[in-house]
């Protein structure tokens, strides 16, 4: 009898938190509506009457890198490797010819950084963020025109 009462109380608690979560989700704005509002070409005026420029990522500023398959640093256990697809967001003044000329140098830099990482370093969210910052700093150190503003992981797999 006591187990049945505890089960009913537990199920009621789960139902309550599920109801609260669904109510919270219902209040969130629709993602498709937000994307449509942000992609609208009109600039929005502020209180002083000036127009603000939209911070829209242009296709010209995104530079896709080829896939990486890199061995990670040896830790305890079997050899591990990472498969990574990434896109670089370049600054407005970046030039495509320099990127194409330095693509082997960029790939070598990323491979060298990944070779020093252990799987435990990359499995955490902070590890992936730190990796982004480390890659950005390394690439920006040798770029002449423009710089890397952000790195987007398209796929990130550790085996």
Buried (B, 14 or more C-beta within 10 A) or exposed (E): EEEEEEEEEEEEEEEEEEEEEEEEEEEEEEEEEEEEEEEEEEEEEEEEEEEEEEEEEEEEBEBEBEEBEBEBEEEEEEEBBBEBBBBBBBEEEBEEEBBEEBEEEBEEBBBEBBEEBBBBBBEEEEBBEBBBEBBBEBBEEEBEEBBBBEBEEEEEEBE
